[in-house]
Amino acid sequence: MVDASFSMATASVDLIIALIGVMVLWLGIMKVGEDGGAVNIIARIFGPFFNKLFPELPKNHQSIGSMMMNLSANMLGLDNAATPLGLKAMEDLQELNVEKDKASNAQIMFLVLNTSGLTVIPVSILAYRVAAESQMVSVIFLPILLATYFSTLAGLISVSIYQRINLFNKTVIAYIGTATAGIAGLLWWFSSLTQDQITEVSSFGGNLIIFLIIISFLFLAFRKKIDVYNSFIEGAKDGFNVAIKIIPYLVAMLVAIGVFRASGAMDMVIDGIKGLFSLVGLNTDFVDALPVALMKPLSGSGARGAMLEIYNNPNFGPDSFAGLLSSVFQGSTETTFYTLAVYFGAVGITRTRYAVVCGLIADLTGIIAAILIAYLFFH
C-alpha cells in the first residue's frame, strides 16, 4: 500500500506532464476559435437548448460553445482533446460563479453531462481492440452507444430533479428528439457496414471532424484578420497554468485509488458480488469484467489497464464475453472522481454539493445498462 501511494504520486505528475502538451495545444486552438467567433457561432446554434438546461447562464454565453466542444470530443471518444476543452468550459462557468469555492448549478450540470460519457464513436476502444487482434473489433459499437445514452439520460434527469429543470419543455424535447433520431440514423447506417468498414469509418470520421474544427477556427480567424499566432500563444499559456493548478488534486485522488487497489479492497468487493449472485443462482459471467466497471469512475487509466489485462489473459481475450463486456464498460461511463478532481480543482472548487451523487447515478446506470445489453448482444 505504501509502495502504491508513492508510485501513484509519481504517476500523477507524469500524467500531468503528458497532459500539458495537449492542453497547451487545444486551449491555444480554442482561443483562436474564440477570437475568430467560432465559439459564439456554436453558442448560438445550441443556445436555446443550453439556455433551458443552464438557466442561470447569459444568452449565448461563451461557455456554451466551450461545453459543446467538450461534449463533442467525448462523443467521438477523443479523451485527449476533451479534457482541455472541458477545463476551458469550467473556467468560463467559474467567471459567473458567485461563490468561488462552491460549485454552481451550471457547473454541476456540465460535470455530470461530461462524466455520463455519451460516446457515439468509441475511437480509442476500437483501436485497442485492433491492437489486441480481435476478430470482432466493431461489435461493441452499438452496445456502447446504447449504454452511454442511458447513462447520459440518467445523469441529466437526476441533476434536473435537484435543480427543478423542466425537461418536458418543447425546446428540450426538440433537441433531444433530434439527437435521438440522429443516433438512430447512425445506427441504421452502421448496421449496413462490415466490421472492418465500421472500424475504418469510425477512426477516419473522428480524425476528420477534429481536423475540420481546427481548419474552421483558422479560417474564421483569418477572415476577421486576427493575429492567429499571438492568439494561440495567449491561449496556450493558460493551458500550462491550468495544468499546474491540477497537480495537488490529481495526486490526492490517484494516491487514494492506488491504495484502494493495493489494499485488496477491490478484490473483496468483486468476490463478494460473485458470491452473492452465485448464492441466488444467477449467472456470474459478468463478474470477470467488473474490475473495469469499478475502476472507471475512479481512474480512466486504471480501467484501461484492467480492460487490457482481460484482453491479454489467455483464459479470456478481447472476443470473450468478459473481453466484450469490459470494452462496453470502458466506453459506457466516464471517470467521475478523476473528472471532478481535475475540473473542480482547476478552478478552486472544494464544495461539490450533489455533483458526486448525480455523477454516480449516471455511472451506476451505465454499468447496469452495459451488463444487460452485453447479455442481450453477446451471451
MOHU-V111371 format. One record per residue. N is the residue number from 1. D_CENTER is the distance of its C-alpha to the mean C-alpha in Angstrom with 1 decimal. Layout:
n	d_center
N	D_CENTER
N	D_CENTER
This chain:
n	d_center
1	28.7
2	30.1
3	29.3
4	25.7
5	25.5
6	27.0
7	25.0
8	21.6
9	23.0
10	23.8
11	20.5
12	18.8
13	21.0
14	20.7
15	16.9
16	17.5
17	20.3
18	18.2
19	15.5
20	18.4
21	19.4
22	16.0
23	15.8
24	19.4
25	19.1
26	16.4
27	17.7
28	21.1
29	20.1
30	18.7
31	22.0
32	23.9
33	22.2
34	22.8
35	26.5
36	26.9
37	25.8
38	22.8
39	20.5
40	23.3
41	23.6
42	20.0
43	20.6
44	23.7
45	22.3
46	19.6
47	21.7
48	23.4
49	20.3
50	18.6
51	22.1
52	22.2
53	18.8
54	19.5
55	23.3
56	23.9
57	22.7
58	25.5
59	25.7
60	23.9
61	22.6
62	20.8
63	17.7
64	17.2
65	17.1
66	14.7
67	12.2
68	12.7
69	12.3
70	8.8
71	7.8
72	10.0
73	8.5
74	5.1
75	7.9
76	9.8
77	7.6
78	8.7
79	6.8
80	10.1
81	10.5
82	7.4
83	8.4
84	11.9
85	11.5
86	9.6
87	12.5
88	15.0
89	14.0
90	14.4
91	17.7
92	18.9
93	18.4
94	20.1
95	23.1
96	23.8
97	23.3
98	26.8
99	26.2
100	24.3
101	23.6
102	22.5
103	19.2
104	20.1
105	19.4
106	17.4
107	15.3
108	14.6
109	13.9
110	11.3
111	9.6
112	9.7
113	8.6
114	5.4
115	5.2
116	6.7
117	4.0
118	7.1
119	7.9
120	11.4
121	12.2
122	10.8
123	12.6
124	12.0
125	12.9
126	15.8
127	17.0
128	17.1
129	19.1
130	21.4
131	22.0
132	22.9
133	25.4
134	24.1
135	26.5
136	24.0
137	21.1
138	19.7
139	20.7
140	17.2
141	16.0
142	17.3
143	16.5
144	12.7
145	12.9
146	15.1
147	13.2
148	9.9
149	12.4
150	14.2
151	11.4
152	10.5
153	14.3
154	14.9
155	12.7
156	14.4
157	17.8
158	17.7
159	17.1
160	19.6
161	22.1
162	21.9
163	22.3
164	24.7
165	23.1
166	24.8
167	22.5
168	25.7
169	26.4
170	27.4
171	25.0
172	21.9
173	23.3
174	24.0
175	20.6
176	18.9
177	21.8
178	21.5
179	17.8
180	18.9
181	21.9
182	19.9
183	17.7
184	21.1
185	22.7
186	20.1
187	20.6
188	24.3
189	24.4
190	22.4
191	24.8
192	27.6
193	26.3
194	26.9
195	24.3
196	25.1
197	24.9
198	21.4
199	20.2
200	22.0
201	21.0
202	17.2
203	17.5
204	20.0
205	18.3
206	15.0
207	17.3
208	19.7
209	17.5
210	16.3
211	20.1
212	21.3
213	19.2
214	20.8
215	24.2
216	24.0
217	23.3
218	26.2
219	28.5
220	28.0
221	28.7
222	31.8
223	33.0
224	33.0
225	34.6
226	31.9
227	32.5
228	29.3
229	29.9
230	30.5
231	27.6
232	25.2
233	26.8
234	26.5
235	22.7
236	22.4
237	24.4
238	21.9
239	19.1
240	21.5
241	22.4
242	18.9
243	18.2
244	21.4
245	20.7
246	17.6
247	19.7
248	21.5
249	18.5
250	16.6
251	19.9
252	20.5
253	17.3
254	17.5
255	21.2
256	20.9
257	18.6
258	21.1
259	24.0
260	22.6
261	22.3
262	25.7
263	27.5
264	27.2
265	25.7
266	22.9
267	25.7
268	27.7
269	24.9
270	24.5
271	28.3
272	28.8
273	26.5
274	28.3
275	31.6
276	31.0
277	30.0
278	33.0
279	35.3
280	34.8
281	35.1
282	31.5
283	29.9
284	27.9
285	26.6
286	23.0
287	23.6
288	23.5
289	19.8
290	19.1
291	18.5
292	15.1
293	14.2
294	15.7
295	14.1
296	10.4
297	10.3
298	12.4
299	11.6
300	9.4
301	12.7
302	14.7
303	13.1
304	13.4
305	16.9
306	17.7
307	16.8
308	18.9
309	21.7
310	21.9
311	22.0
312	24.8
313	26.6
314	29.9
315	29.9
316	26.7
317	25.2
318	22.3
319	24.2
320	25.2
321	24.0
322	22.2
323	20.7
324	19.5
325	18.2
326	16.3
327	14.6
328	13.6
329	12.5
330	10.3
331	8.6
332	9.1
333	6.9
334	4.4
335	6.9
336	8.6
337	11.7
338	10.5
339	8.3
340	11.5
341	13.8
342	12.6
343	12.1
344	15.1
345	17.0
346	17.0
347	18.9
348	20.9
349	19.9
350	21.3
351	21.8
352	18.5
353	20.5
354	18.8
355	15.2
356	15.0
357	16.9
358	14.9
359	11.5
360	13.5
361	15.0
362	11.8
363	11.1
364	14.8
365	15.0
366	12.4
367	14.4
368	17.7
369	16.9
370	15.9
371	19.2
372	21.3
373	20.0
374	20.5
375	24.1
376	24.7
377	23.7
378	24.6
379	27.1
